[in-house]
Amino acid sequence: MTAKMVSGENSNRIKNPDDWVTGDEEMTGAQESYLQTLAEEARERVEPDLTKAEASKEIDRLKAKTGRGRRTAAKPVPKASRRAS
């Protein structure tokens, strides 16, 4: 069996939250925790009873506002200094 290459527009890895089958379910614990973290950074309040889809949209909005989730170049790891003996 060979692996299929899927183009970006046909990939289901990234799907609009409005199209999620389970989007109207209660947000997950992970979403709630991350939203709380982002909301604290953004100094905003988050509604407690969001659906999965609503939480996802709110996460995206707060990530954009706080700058989280942006890809940055890896910082070089400083080399340990050696003592002269």
C-alpha positions in Angstrom: 0.0 0.0 0.0 1.3 3.4 -0.9 0.8 6.6 1.1 -1.3 9.3 -0.6 -0.1 12.9 -0.7 -2.9 15.3 0.2 -2.9 18.8 -1.0 -3.5 21.6 1.5 -6.9 22.4 0.3 -8.1 18.8 0.5 -6.5 18.1 3.8 -8.8 17.4 6.7 -6.1 18.3 9.2 -7.2 21.9 9.1 -11.0 22.3 9.1 -13.2 25.3 9.7 -14.7 24.9 13.2 -18.1 25.7 11.7 -17.8 22.4 9.7 -16.9 20.2 12.7 -19.3 17.3 13.3 -18.8 17.7 17.0 -18.4 21.4 17.0 -21.5 22.0 19.1 -20.3 19.8 21.9 -18.9 21.2 25.1 -15.3 22.5 24.8 -12.6 20.1 25.9 -10.7 20.4 29.1 -7.5 21.1 27.1 -9.3 23.9 25.2 -10.6 25.4 28.5 -7.2 25.3 30.1 -5.5 26.9 27.1 -8.2 29.6 26.8 -7.7 30.5 30.4 -4.0 30.9 29.9 -4.5 33.0 26.7 -7.2 35.1 28.4 -4.9 35.9 31.3 -2.2 37.0 29.0 -4.6 39.1 26.9 -6.3 40.4 30.1 -9.7 39.3 28.9 -12.5 37.2 30.2 -13.7 34.1 28.4 -17.2 32.8 28.5 -17.3 29.6 30.5 -19.9 27.6 28.4 -18.4 27.7 24.9 -18.7 24.9 22.4 -15.7 23.2 20.9 -16.1 25.3 17.7 -16.5 28.5 19.6 -13.5 27.7 21.9 -11.4 27.0 18.8 -12.3 30.4 17.3 -11.6 32.1 20.6 -8.2 30.4 20.9 -7.3 31.6 17.4 -8.4 35.1 18.2 -6.5 35.3 21.5 -3.4 33.6 20.0 -3.3 36.4 17.3 -3.8 39.1 20.0 -1.1 37.7 22.3 1.4 36.6 19.6 1.4 33.0 20.8 1.7 30.3 18.3 3.8 32.3 15.9 6.7 30.3 14.5 10.0 31.8 15.5 13.6 30.9 14.7 15.0 28.6 17.4 17.2 30.5 19.8 20.8 29.2 20.0 21.6 27.3 23.2 24.4 29.0 25.0 27.5 26.9 25.5 28.5 26.1 29.1 31.5 28.1 30.2 34.6 26.2 31.2 36.6 27.1 34.2 40.3 27.7 33.7 42.2 25.2 35.8 
